[in-house]
Amino acid sequence: MNAENPPAVPLEKQPVRASDADRDRIADILREALAEGRLDAEEHSERIEAVFKAKTLAELEPLIRDLPAGQRPAPGPPPAQGTYRPAPPPPGSPHPVRAPHGVHVASAKNVVAVLSGATRQGRWRVGGKINAVAVCGGVELDLTEAIFEQQYIVINATAICGGIEIKVPENVSLRSAGSGIMGGFEVREAESTEPHAPVVVVQGVAIWGGVEAKHVPGKRVRDLSRE
């Protein structure tokens, strides 16, 4: 490239290539929009597919243009929300409530069972995203005594010749955004009567396997961090 052979497109006008982090950021925004009810399952599926096909930032930006996060610059993932509380933060608070004791909220927790079993139960911290994978095995996610560090939780469930069972407290909203292919994807959806209750969205696919999510009567969200 020189003065005699200038680039076909001026450098300042060339599209900027999207990184994996850019795609993950847009995917997180879309999952949040699904959990909040801003997108339905079909719209979310179409946009997620477009995210991972996108090569440039210009292809990613239109996918969130009609969402709140797309109305302002978003250089990185949103900050982690604090441990769930029944009441909202004080009016006018400039920052989200942080989890107690400086707990770091990871972007995703992976629970994988391949020709085996994996269980998460008891007092465990639930962040904004859980990836559950069962391949010829079984995964059990018991959230009935979990500490919810964010209000919106997305569980990406993939069951291939295996099974995934998800249990949530009775006062949590439970929503479905998954499908079964020669398998079953059963999420017993229900909306909590508490306006600030956690929302759990179960999305993914069951192929020759099964995914089941349900409420457990008598189990309710508690702020275990105060005990």
Order of alpha helices (4+ residues) and beta strands (2+ residues): alpha-alpha-alpha-beta-beta-beta-beta-beta-beta-beta-beta-beta-beta-beta-beta
